[in-house]
Amino acid sequence: MEFDQLSNRVIGCALEVHRTLGPGLLESTYEQCLSHELSLSGISFKLQQPVPVKYKDIKLDCGYRVDLLIGDELIVELKSVDKITPIHKAQLLTYMKLSRVKVGLLINFNVEILKTGIKRFVL
């Protein structure tokens, strides 16, 4: 897998979290630990960034939130599930479209080897 530098740095942080904690915890635990790792690495991010829905000419606050918005150029959606399904991918792609962010990472921490739980998307 060859990714851009920012994606690689974020993946490095995620690998450290997974190496330390392993699989089987709640998504919110991985979110907090990854946030800490990003901070330690000097990577700017926004946690639980609201994503408004633009419908015709109005913006609606429907309660959607991106897990992590990294430097306004990368969305990271975290999961801790048995298997990534098409709806998880669709969710990330929709968040990317609504936010006008071209790159996204879908990271599932509930795997034995984190590399198998990482998917990268580009619009």
GROMACS elastic network, one bead per residue, 0.5 to 0.9 nm:
[ bonds ]
;  ai    aj funct       b0    kb
    2     8     6  0.82518   500
    3     6     6  0.81040   500
    3     7     6  0.60424   500
    3     8     6  0.60367   500
    3   120     6  0.82948   500
    4     7     6  0.54517   500
    4     8     6  0.62455   500
    4     9     6  0.87952   500
    5     8     6  0.50786   500
    5     9     6  0.62183   500
    5    10     6  0.87351   500
    6     9     6  0.51293   500
    6    10     6  0.62784   500
    6    11     6  0.85619   500
    6    43     6  0.86952   500
    6    70     6  0.84910   500
    6    73     6  0.89918   500
    6    74     6  0.80235   500
    7    10     6  0.51673   500
    7    11     6  0.60481   500
    7    12     6  0.85070   500
    7    74     6  0.75764   500
    7   103     6  0.86348   500
    7   104     6  0.85187   500
    7   105     6  0.76715   500
    7   120     6  0.85599   500
    8    11     6  0.50212   500
    8    12     6  0.60626   500
    8    13     6  0.87082   500
    9    12     6  0.50102   500
    9    13     6  0.64452   500
    9    14     6  0.87648   500
    9    38     6  0.86457   500
    9    41     6  0.83463   500
    9    43     6  0.83842   500
   10    13     6  0.51113   500
   10    14     6  0.62748   500
   10    15     6  0.86404   500
   10    34     6  0.86600   500
   10    37     6  0.88762   500
   10    38     6  0.70790   500
   10    43     6  0.81540   500
   10    70     6  0.85891   500
   10    76     6  0.87529   500
   11    15     6  0.60432   500
   11    16     6  0.85929   500
   11   105     6  0.87318   500
   11   107     6  0.87065   500
   11   115     6  0.88858   500
   11   118     6  0.82797   500
   12    15     6  0.50716   500
   12    16     6  0.63556   500
   12    17     6  0.88233   500
   13    16     6  0.51302   500
   13    17     6  0.64094   500
   13    18     6  0.87445   500
   13    34     6  0.64913   500
   13    35     6  0.89104   500
   13    37     6  0.56284   500
   13    38     6  0.63455   500
   13    41     6  0.78525   500
   14    17     6  0.50920   500
   14    18     6  0.61682   500
   14    19     6  0.84630   500
   14    30     6  0.84988   500
   14    33     6  0.87405   500
   14    34     6  0.60429   500
   14    37     6  0.78624   500
   14    38     6  0.87688   500
   14   107     6  0.82320   500
   14   109     6  0.84951   500
   14   114     6  0.81822   500
   15    18     6  0.50704   500
   15    19     6  0.58775   500
   15    20     6  0.84623   500
   15   114     6  0.65886   500
   15   115     6  0.80769   500
   16    19     6  0.50276   500
   16    20     6  0.61280   500
   16    21     6  0.85694   500
   16    34     6  0.85059   500
   16    37     6  0.78616   500
   17    20     6  0.52085   500
   17    21     6  0.60124   500
   17    22     6  0.77056   500
   17    30     6  0.71889   500
   17    33     6  0.64444   500
   17    34     6  0.62507   500
   17    37     6  0.74731   500
   18    21     6  0.51864   500
   18    23     6  0.68843   500
   18    30     6  0.81720   500
   18   109     6  0.67096   500
   18   112     6  0.89619   500
   18   113     6  0.84640   500
   18   114     6  0.67817   500
   19    22     6  0.57517   500
   19   113     6  0.89819   500
   19   114     6  0.85145   500
   21    24     6  0.86670   500
   21    25     6  0.81462   500
   21    30     6  0.85091   500
   22    25     6  0.80175   500
   22   109     6  0.77037   500
   22   110     6  0.78955   500
   22   111     6  0.81501   500
   22   112     6  0.73071   500
   22   113     6  0.88377   500
   22   114     6  0.88861   500
   23    80     6  0.78234   500
   23   109     6  0.57351   500
   23   111     6  0.57643   500
   23   112     6  0.64391   500
   23   113     6  0.88522   500
   23   114     6  0.87481   500
   24    80     6  0.72408   500
   24    81     6  0.86123   500
   24   109     6  0.77558   500
   24   110     6  0.55521   500
   24   111     6  0.81412   500
   25    28     6  0.83528   500
   25    29     6  0.66261   500
   25    30     6  0.74150   500
   25    80     6  0.71027   500
   25   109     6  0.82360   500
   25   110     6  0.75444   500
   26    29     6  0.54024   500
   26    30     6  0.68660   500
   26    31     6  0.88721   500
   26    79     6  0.85253   500
   26    80     6  0.62915   500
   26   110     6  0.89719   500
   27    30     6  0.52684   500
   27    31     6  0.61750   500
   27    32     6  0.87958   500
   27    78     6  0.66516   500
   27    79     6  0.56595   500
   27    80     6  0.51596   500
   27    81     6  0.85107   500
   27   108     6  0.87682   500
   27   109     6  0.78108   500
   27   110     6  0.89220   500
   28    32     6  0.62580   500
   28    33     6  0.86310   500
   28    78     6  0.87189   500
   28    79     6  0.89705   500
   28    80     6  0.89711   500
   29    32     6  0.53172   500
   29    33     6  0.62193   500
   29    34     6  0.85072   500
   30    33     6  0.50925   500
   30    34     6  0.58319   500
   30    35     6  0.83192   500
   30    78     6  0.78452   500
   30    79     6  0.86269   500
   30    80     6  0.83344   500
   30   109     6  0.74624   500
   31    34     6  0.52210   500
   31    35     6  0.60618   500
   31    36     6  0.86657   500
   31    47     6  0.85217   500
   31    67     6  0.74319   500
   31    68     6  0.82182   500
   31    78     6  0.70499   500
   32    35     6  0.50714   500
   32    36     6  0.63425   500
   32    37     6  0.88149   500
   33    36     6  0.50609   500
   33    37     6  0.63246   500
   33    38     6  0.86829   500
   34    38     6  0.60766   500
   34    39     6  0.85260   500
   35    38     6  0.51185   500
   35    39     6  0.62293   500
   35    40     6  0.86721   500
   35    45     6  0.80580   500
   35    46     6  0.89857   500
   35    47     6  0.76476   500
   35    68     6  0.82357   500
   36    39     6  0.51166   500
   36    40     6  0.62353   500
   36    41     6  0.86732   500
   37    40     6  0.50046   500
   37    41     6  0.61882   500
   37    42     6  0.86900   500
   37    43     6  0.87521   500
   38    41     6  0.50360   500
   38    42     6  0.62566   500
   38    43     6  0.51815   500
   38    44     6  0.73102   500
   38    45     6  0.77426   500
   39    42     6  0.50813   500
   39    43     6  0.58283   500
   39    44     6  0.70466   500
   39    45     6  0.82776   500
   40    43     6  0.77273   500
   41    44     6  0.89437   500
   43    70     6  0.74145   500
   43    71     6  0.76599   500
   44    69     6  0.86839   500
   44    70     6  0.61123   500
   44    71     6  0.55808   500
   45    68     6  0.64863   500
   45    69     6  0.54279   500
   45    71     6  0.55418   500
   45    72     6  0.77858   500
   46    49     6  0.59151   500
   46    66     6  0.88207   500
   46    67     6  0.82806   500
   46    68     6  0.56897   500
   46    69     6  0.50970   500
   46    70     6  0.65131   500
   46    71     6  0.78554   500
   46    72     6  0.84962   500
   47    65     6  0.88127   500
   47    66     6  0.75194   500
   47    67     6  0.58829   500
   47    69     6  0.66411   500
   47    70     6  0.88137   500
   48    64     6  0.89223   500
   48    65     6  0.52797   500
   48    66     6  0.52522   500
   48    68     6  0.59883   500
   48    69     6  0.78558   500
   49    64     6  0.84442   500
   49    65     6  0.52007   500
   49    66     6  0.51080   500
   49    67     6  0.67170   500
   49    68     6  0.67538   500
   49    69     6  0.65940   500
   50    61     6  0.80554   500
   50    63     6  0.70134   500
   50    64     6  0.59160   500
   50    66     6  0.63926   500
   51    61     6  0.74767   500
   51    62     6  0.81057   500
   51    63     6  0.74861   500
   51    64     6  0.53177   500
   51    65     6  0.53327   500
   51    66     6  0.66861   500
   51    95     6  0.70443   500
   51    98     6  0.69544   500
   51    99     6  0.65270   500
   52    59     6  0.60337   500
   52    60     6  0.55172   500
   52    62     6  0.65609   500
   52    63     6  0.76508   500
   52    64     6  0.69002   500
   52    65     6  0.84561   500
   52    98     6  0.72909   500
   52    99     6  0.80326   500
   53    58     6  0.82397   500
   53    59     6  0.55800   500
   53    60     6  0.50711   500
   53    61     6  0.64484   500
   53    62     6  0.67866   500
   53    64     6  0.82510   500
   53    98     6  0.65177   500
   53    99     6  0.89340   500
   54    57     6  0.68260   500
   54    58     6  0.56312   500
   54    60     6  0.61576   500
   54    61     6  0.89169   500
   54    98     6  0.73589   500
   55    58     6  0.54996   500
   55    59     6  0.62938   500
   55    60     6  0.72174   500
   56    59     6  0.83149   500
   60    63     6  0.88886   500
   61    64     6  0.75118   500
   64    95     6  0.84079   500
   65    68     6  0.86904   500
   65    95     6  0.83531   500
   66    69     6  0.65869   500
   66    75     6  0.69414   500
   66    76     6  0.72962   500
   66    77     6  0.65800   500
   66    92     6  0.84545   500
   66    95     6  0.70342   500
   67    75     6  0.76910   500
   67    76     6  0.62127   500
   67    77     6  0.53439   500
   67    78     6  0.65598   500
   68    74     6  0.82269   500
   68    75     6  0.59058   500
   68    76     6  0.50556   500
   68    77     6  0.66521   500
   68    78     6  0.83042   500
   69    72     6  0.59659   500
   69    73     6  0.72918   500
   69    74     6  0.58717   500
   69    76     6  0.63507   500
   69    77     6  0.88895   500
   70    73     6  0.60657   500
   70    74     6  0.50152   500
   70    75     6  0.62028   500
   70    76     6  0.74541   500
   71    74     6  0.67301   500
   71    75     6  0.89917   500
   72    75     6  0.79464   500
   72   101     6  0.72599   500
   73   100     6  0.88202   500
   73   101     6  0.56077   500
   73   102     6  0.69772   500
   73   103     6  0.67575   500
   73   104     6  0.85489   500
   74    96     6  0.85815   500
   74   101     6  0.63841   500
   74   102     6  0.71881   500
   74   103     6  0.51364   500
   74   104     6  0.53902   500
   74   105     6  0.74941   500
   75    92     6  0.79135   500
   75    95     6  0.80454   500
   75    96     6  0.69426   500
   75    99     6  0.89559   500
   75   101     6  0.70645   500
   75   102     6  0.84992   500
   75   103     6  0.65256   500
   75   105     6  0.62339   500
   75   106     6  0.84664   500
   76    92     6  0.82021   500
   76   103     6  0.88837   500
   76   104     6  0.57330   500
   76   106     6  0.60048   500
   76   107     6  0.73095   500
   77    88     6  0.87851   500
   77    91     6  0.87762   500
   77    92     6  0.65398   500
   77   104     6  0.75949   500
   77   105     6  0.62046   500
   77   107     6  0.63296   500
   77   108     6  0.86185   500
   78   105     6  0.82807   500
   78   106     6  0.60288   500
   78   108     6  0.60107   500
   78   109     6  0.75453   500
   79    84     6  0.81233   500
   79    88     6  0.85435   500
   79   106     6  0.75164   500
   79   107     6  0.60359   500
   79   109     6  0.62668   500
   79   110     6  0.75193   500
   80    83     6  0.85833   500
   80   107     6  0.83114   500
   80   108     6  0.52742   500
   80   109     6  0.50957   500
   80   111     6  0.82414   500
   81    84     6  0.68605   500
   81   108     6  0.66440   500
   81   109     6  0.76249   500
   81   110     6  0.56193   500
   81   111     6  0.83824   500
   82   108     6  0.85865   500
   82   110     6  0.63609   500
   82   111     6  0.76414   500
   83   108     6  0.80662   500
   83   110     6  0.82393   500
   83   111     6  0.86458   500
   83   117     6  0.87175   500
   84    87     6  0.81637   500
   84    88     6  0.62466   500
   84    89     6  0.76577   500
   84   106     6  0.88662   500
   84   108     6  0.72283   500
   84   117     6  0.80417   500
   85    88     6  0.54524   500
   85    89     6  0.68397   500
   85    90     6  0.88922   500
   86    89     6  0.51468   500
   86    90     6  0.61207   500
   86    91     6  0.85890   500
   87    91     6  0.59908   500
   87    92     6  0.86844   500
   88    91     6  0.51145   500
   88    92     6  0.64992   500
   88    93     6  0.87689   500
   88   106     6  0.80736   500
   89    92     6  0.53143   500
   89    93     6  0.62369   500
   89    94     6  0.86005   500
   89   106     6  0.74066   500
   89   119     6  0.87698   500
   89   121     6  0.87157   500
   90    93     6  0.50854   500
   90    94     6  0.60006   500
   90    95     6  0.85299   500
   91    94     6  0.51951   500
   91    95     6  0.61996   500
   91    96     6  0.86240   500
   92    95     6  0.50819   500
   92    96     6  0.61410   500
   92    97     6  0.86266   500
   92   104     6  0.69828   500
   92   105     6  0.80015   500
   92   106     6  0.71393   500
   92   121     6  0.84193   500
   93    96     6  0.50209   500
   93    97     6  0.61918   500
   93    98     6  0.86534   500
   93   104     6  0.76581   500
   93   121     6  0.75063   500
   93   122     6  0.85637   500
   93   123     6  0.79037   500
   94    97     6  0.50117   500
   94    98     6  0.60738   500
   94    99     6  0.84126   500
   95    98     6  0.51410   500
   95    99     6  0.59251   500
   95   100     6  0.82077   500
   95   101     6  0.81796   500
   95   104     6  0.89875   500
   96    99     6  0.51710   500
   96   100     6  0.56797   500
   96   102     6  0.62800   500
   96   103     6  0.72316   500
   96   104     6  0.68852   500
   96   122     6  0.88181   500
   96   123     6  0.77759   500
   97   100     6  0.50413   500
   97   101     6  0.66340   500
   97   102     6  0.76676   500
   97   123     6  0.78467   500
   98   101     6  0.79499   500
   99   102     6  0.86912   500
  101   104     6  0.76474   500
  101   122     6  0.88486   500
  101   123     6  0.80378   500
  102   121     6  0.80551   500
  102   122     6  0.54890   500
  103   120     6  0.73685   500
  103   121     6  0.57385   500
  103   123     6  0.66046   500
  104   119     6  0.83428   500
  104   120     6  0.57710   500
  104   121     6  0.50904   500
  104   122     6  0.64948   500
  104   123     6  0.86895   500
  105   118     6  0.69109   500
  105   119     6  0.57661   500
  105   121     6  0.63243   500
  106   117     6  0.78588   500
  106   118     6  0.57798   500
  106   119     6  0.51236   500
  106   120     6  0.63666   500
  106   121     6  0.80079   500
  107   114     6  0.80493   500
  107   115     6  0.89735   500
  107   117     6  0.56377   500
  107   119     6  0.65349   500
  107   120     6  0.86910   500
  108   111     6  0.68493   500
  108   114     6  0.73839   500
  108   116     6  0.84591   500
  108   118     6  0.63881   500
  108   119     6  0.86894   500
  109   112     6  0.82879   500
  109   113     6  0.86848   500
  109   114     6  0.63331   500
  109   117     6  0.65679   500
  109   118     6  0.86094   500
  110   113     6  0.88673   500
  110   114     6  0.80307   500
  110   117     6  0.76933   500
  111   114     6  0.59193   500
  111   115     6  0.87192   500
  111   116     6  0.72301   500
  111   117     6  0.62647   500
  112   115     6  0.89598   500
  112   116     6  0.82353   500
  112   117     6  0.87474   500
  113   116     6  0.58790   500
  113   117     6  0.73073   500
  114   117     6  0.50650   500
  114   118     6  0.67124   500
  115   118     6  0.56219   500
  115   119     6  0.87728   500
  116   119     6  0.82046   500
